[in-house]
Every structure is written in structure tokens, then in C-alpha cells.
Amino acid sequence: MRLLTGLLNGILCTGLSISSYAQTVNTAKMPPAASTVSRDSLVQALIGTWEIDLRPSPDAAPYLKKFVVTGYTDDSLNGVFYDTVFSDGKINTAWGKIYFAFTTADRSGTYYHNGYLYENKLYGMSYSTGRGFVIPWFSVRKK
């Protein structure tokens, strides 16, 4: 009987913990939508030439490549990355900053890139299915 009572208490406590966790996760507030910053000013801040550091690990030497954003129309972004005109460039400004994504390709396959602009720095990630890697990267505007 004691074993059964302990077992039931354990199950009840576990259930309450899971229920409590689920309520915490479900009621967490999302960041506010775009504030007073206009969509055009967010995109204009991205346009220009950037140097992306694509080093494969934190202790590797810098591996700098140009990322040039030449313009945009509606939700489409245009430019060049790693000496390749990129395709399928998309932007999203609904979260109060500019997020972007695009693809490039070479003989090994498609590369998927995404990032965002925060405090005049770019942060992003590149993923290659053909070469099997994911590289986080960062950038500053080229002077």
C-alpha cells in the first residue's frame, strides 16, 4: 500500500510539473511587433556592402567574404554574397528589426543563408546540404 501511495504521489507530482511547465510556456509573451521604426528605414539600413566572417570555428583565422545588398522590392531582397548573385532573397520587418533569407548555389548544391540586423551588425547562419555544414557568422559594414 505504501509503495502504491508513493507511486501515485510521484505520478501526480510529475503531472502537475508538466502542466505547470506547459502553462508557463504557453503564456510567455512574444516580443512586440514593429515599433515606430519604418519598414523602409529598416531595409535601407541593410543596403550596402558588408564583410561576413565565415570562419568555421571561433579559434580559426577570419575568413571574410563580401555581402552586398543592392536593393529590394516588396518583400524581395537583391544582392551578391560570396561573389554570387543570390536568389530568393526575402525580408521580414514585422518584428521591429529586419530579418532576411536567401540562397546561393555552386557545384556542391544549394546554400541557405539567413540573418538579421541588430545595432548596425549583421548576425546570421549559412547551411550547406551538399557540403554538410552549418556556420554561424557575424559582420560589420565595410568602410
N, C-alpha and C positions, 0 to 999 in steps of 0.2 A: 504494500500500500504506500509506504514511504517513497519507494522508487517511482511508483506511478504518479504520486503528487509532485515529486521533483521534476519528473519528465514533463508533466502538464504545465508546471510553472515555467520551465525552460522554453517550451513551445509558445506560451503566452507572451513571455518577455521578448522573444525573438520576433513574434508577430507585431507587437507594439513598437519595437525598434524599427522594423521595416516600414510600418505605417507612418511613424513619426518622420523617418527619413524621406519617404515619398512626399509627405505634406510639405516638408522644408524645400525639397527640390521643386515641387510644383508651384509653390507660392513665391519663389525667388523672383525678384523684379528684373526685367530686362533693361538694358541701357535705354535712355530716352532716344527718340527719333531725332532726326536732323534739327539742329537748333537754328540760330539766326544766321548761320553761315550759308551763303547761297551755293547752289549746285555749281554754277559757273565758276565761282571763286575756288571751290574745291578742285575742280578739274583743271583750271588754269594753274593752280599750284603744282600740279603734276607735270604739266607740259615743260619740256626742256630736256637737257642731257644729264644723265646720272651715271655714276660709276658703281656697278654692282660688284660686291666682293663675293665670289663664288668658291672660296676656299673649302675644301672637302672636310676639314676638321678645324677646331679652334686653334690648334697648335701649328697648323700649316701656314706657309707663306701666303700673303694676299694674292688672289687671282682675280684681277679686275677686268671687267668687261663693260662696254657701254650699253646703256639702256636709254633710248631716245624716244620720247613721246612727242609725236608731231602734231597731233590734234585729235578731235573727237566729233562725232555727230550722234545725237540722241544718246543711246547707251553704248555706242561702239567706240573703241579706242584704237588709234593708229600709231604705228611706230616701228622701231627696229630694236632687236635685242640680240646680242652675240653675233653681230654682223648679218642678221637675218631679219627680213621684214616679217613681223609676226602676224598671225591670223587670229580670227575670232576674238579680238580684244573687246572686253566688256567692262563696264564700270557700274558701281552702285554707290550712291551718296545718301541713301535713306537713313544711315546710322550716324550722320553728323560728321563723317570723315569719308575720304574716298578709298574704296576698295576696288581692285581691278584683277582681271584674269585674262590670259591669252595663251596661245600655243605657238610653238616653233617646231621645225622638223629637220632632220638630216637623214643620212642613210640608216642610222640605227633605229629610227622611228620618231614618234611624236614626244615632245617635251611639254609638260603642262606647268604653267607659271601663274602664281597669284601673289598679291601683296596689298599693302595699304600704306598710306602716307600719314605719318604722325610726327608733329613738331619738326617739320622740314627734313625728315629722314624717311627713307623707304625701308620697309621690312617685308620679307616675302619668303617664298619657297618655290623650288623647282623640282619637278618629279619626272623622271625618265623611265618609261616602261621598257624600252629597248635595252637600255644600259643598266637598269635595275638600281637606281639610286634616288634618294631624296636629299636635297641640300637646302637648308635654311640660309638666307642671305640678308644682307643689310646694305644700305647705300647712303651716300650723301650726294648732293647736287654737285656736278662737275663745275669748277670755276673757270 
